[in-house]
Structures are given as structure tokens and as C-alpha cells.
């Protein structure tokens, strides 16, 4: 009985495999000294970014991001590692 159930489940798995969608793509754009109000996608008028605007119109846009440090290097290290700056070793800027 067990081999039949296993065969049935394996067959169903093979039939549904083409229905599985590909993993989504992620693009993270980091810019130094650029705030949310600089980019047109967030209502800013300081920069002309037609390619980013087109990409944002076809994508999910991040509207909120919170970091524990207000400095460049610790923020990037926190984003990349998922750890607080004191834990990942980049607690001070230019360290």
C-alpha cells in the first residue's frame, strides 16, 4: 500500500512541477547622500531618473526602511548582514 501512495504522490509532484513560478528578482539600489525626497518615484524633483521611474512603475517599491544607524557604512553593513552594527563589527563610520 505504501509504494502505491508514494508513487501517486510522486506522480502528482511531477505533474505540478511546471506550475511552480520562478523565484522573484530583487534589486536594491543604494546611493550615497540620497534621501527619499530626491527621487521622482517618491515625489522628489532633484534628480531625473527615467529608468528607475520605469522600473518602479513595474515593480513593488519599498516605502519604509528603518536602520539603527544614521551613517553610511554601518547602514550598508546592517542591510547586507541583517545584524545590528555592534554585532557585525561596523558600528562606526569608516571603521
Backbone torsions as a table, in degrees:
resi	resn	phi	psi	omega
1	UNK	NA	-42.0	-178.9
2	UNK	-62.3	-42.3	178.4
3	UNK	-61.7	-34.1	179.1
4	UNK	-67.7	-43.3	179.1
5	UNK	-64.6	-43.3	178.4
6	UNK	-61.5	-44.1	179.3
7	UNK	-62.3	-41.0	179.0
8	UNK	-64.0	-46.6	179.6
9	UNK	-65.7	-39.4	177.7
10	UNK	-64.3	-41.2	178.0
11	UNK	-64.0	-41.6	177.2
12	UNK	-64.8	-37.4	177.3
13	UNK	-63.5	-39.8	178.2
14	UNK	-68.3	-34.7	179.4
15	UNK	-70.8	-33.5	-178.0
16	UNK	-90.2	-7.1	-179.0
17	UNK	-58.5	-42.4	179.1
18	UNK	-66.2	-17.8	-179.0
19	UNK	-80.0	-13.8	-179.0
20	UNK	-72.7	129.4	-179.4
21	UNK	-80.4	156.0	177.7
22	UNK	-68.4	154.9	178.4
23	UNK	-64.5	144.8	-179.5
24	UNK	-70.9	154.6	175.9
25	UNK	-91.4	144.2	177.3
26	UNK	-119.9	135.7	175.3
27	UNK	-129.7	120.9	177.7
28	UNK	-112.2	122.1	-179.8
29	UNK	-104.4	121.1	177.4
30	UNK	-116.7	131.3	178.0
31	UNK	-134.9	137.7	-179.5
32	UNK	-78.6	139.2	178.8
33	UNK	56.1	39.2	178.1
34	UNK	-124.3	120.8	178.9
35	UNK	-101.1	171.4	-178.6
36	UNK	-61.8	-29.6	-176.9
37	UNK	-80.8	-1.0	177.0
38	UNK	-84.3	-28.9	-172.9
39	UNK	-93.5	137.3	179.4
40	UNK	-60.0	-30.0	-179.4
41	UNK	-62.2	-24.3	177.6
42	UNK	-105.9	12.8	177.3
43	UNK	96.4	4.0	179.8
44	UNK	-80.4	161.1	-179.9
45	UNK	-125.2	7.6	-174.7
46	UNK	-80.0	-24.9	-175.2
47	UNK	-127.8	149.4	174.1
48	UNK	-105.2	111.4	-176.2
49	UNK	-132.5	72.1	-176.8
50	UNK	-62.8	-35.8	-179.3
51	UNK	-71.1	-41.4	176.0
52	UNK	-65.8	-36.7	178.1
53	UNK	-63.9	-42.4	178.7
54	UNK	-65.6	-43.8	178.2
55	UNK	-61.9	-42.0	179.8
56	UNK	-66.3	-33.1	179.7
57	UNK	-69.6	-21.0	-179.5
58	UNK	-103.8	7.7	-169.5
59	UNK	-134.8	178.6	171.2
60	UNK	-91.1	127.1	-176.2
61	UNK	-105.6	134.5	178.1
62	UNK	-74.8	118.9	179.9
63	UNK	-101.9	-16.1	-179.4
64	UNK	-139.8	132.0	174.2
65	UNK	-146.3	131.8	-178.4
66	UNK	-123.7	130.2	177.2
67	UNK	-125.3	155.2	-176.2
68	UNK	-87.1	-8.2	179.3
69	UNK	-125.1	146.1	179.5
70	UNK	-104.7	25.9	179.7
71	UNK	-120.3	155.4	-170.8
72	UNK	-59.3	-63.3	-174.6
73	UNK	-63.8	-45.8	177.7
74	UNK	-61.9	-35.1	177.5
75	UNK	-63.9	-45.5	179.7
76	UNK	-63.9	-44.3	-179.8
77	UNK	-63.0	-37.2	178.2
78	UNK	-67.0	-42.3	179.2
79	UNK	-64.6	-43.7	-177.7
80	UNK	-71.9	-37.5	-173.3
81	UNK	-96.5	-23.5	-175.8
82	UNK	76.6	14.6	-179.0
83	UNK	-118.7	153.2	175.0
84	UNK	-63.5	150.5	-178.0
85	UNK	-56.3	-36.4	178.4
86	UNK	-66.0	-26.0	-179.3
87	UNK	-84.3	-38.1	-175.9
88	UNK	-88.2	-4.6	174.5
89	UNK	91.2	4.8	-179.7
90	UNK	-116.8	52.6	-175.6
91	UNK	-77.6	-19.3	-179.1
92	UNK	-119.9	148.4	179.9
93	UNK	-68.2	140.8	179.2
94	UNK	60.6	36.1	179.3
95	UNK	-94.2	NA	NA
